[in-house]
Amino acid sequence: MIMDKGKGQTTQVFSKVDMNDDGTRAILLEVYRALSEKGYDPINQIVGYILSEDPTYITNYNGARGLIRKIDRDKLLNTLVKNYLGVD
């Protein structure tokens, strides 16, 4: 959701997300496994994808590239930051 703050400024508002509700955790684990099995550094590859939305960071092996594209990156980043900070 985007809210207009006047004078051309906008603020994005994100809703609270439980990663387990939409299968995000399961998808990330499957992608992690596929990247590991292919010899990639899964954390670096997943972070590269999240930051760039370039699907070539993720291998096609075991359908990992198609899986990761099902994840809403904004929701994922919101949840990751909240979990890292320990806030709700």
N, C-alpha and C positions, 0 to 999 in steps of 0.2 A: 504494500500500500504506500502511496506517495502522498504526502501532505504538503500543500502550498503554504509557505511561510511569508508570502508577500515579496515584492521587489525581485521576483524571478528566482527566489531561493526555495528549494524543496528539501524535505526531510523524508527519508524512507523509514517506515515503521515495519518491523518484522514481528510476527507472532511467535509465542513460545512453541518449541517443537520438541517432542520426545522421539529421539532417533529410532527407538525400537518399534514405535507405532507404524511406521511406513516401511520397515524392512531395511533402513539405511545401514544399520550395523551389520546385518547379514550380508548385504551387498559389498560393503567395504571389506569384510573378512574374506569373502570369495575372491574379490579383486586382489587383495593382499596375497592370498595363497597362489593365485595364478601368476602374479608377478614374481613371487619367490621361486616358484617351480621353474620359471623361465630364466632365472639367474639375475633378475633385476633387483635393485634396492627399492623395495615396495614403498617405503615412506617417501623417499625422494620423488618417485614417479607419481604417487597419488597427490602429493603437495604440488608438483608441477602441473598436474591436470586441474586441480582446484583453482590455482592462481590464474592459469591461462585459458582454461576450458578447451584446450587442444587435446582431442582424443588420442592423438598419436603417442602421448605419454603412457597410455595403457595398452597392453598387449591384447590381441584378439583371442589369445589362447583361452580355452574354456568359456568363451563368450564374455570375457571380462570387460572389454571395451563397451559392449552394448549394455552391460549391467551398470557400469559407472555413470552412463548417460541418463539413467533413470533417477539419479540423485539430484535433488534441488540444492545447488551449491550455496545459495544464500542461507537456506535453513541449516545446512551442514556447518557452515562457518559460524553462524549464530550459536549453535549448540556447542561447537568446539570451544569457542571463546568463553561461554558461560561455564562449561565444565572446567576449563583451565583455571578460571578465576574462582571457581567454587561458589558461584552465585546463581540465583534462580531468575 
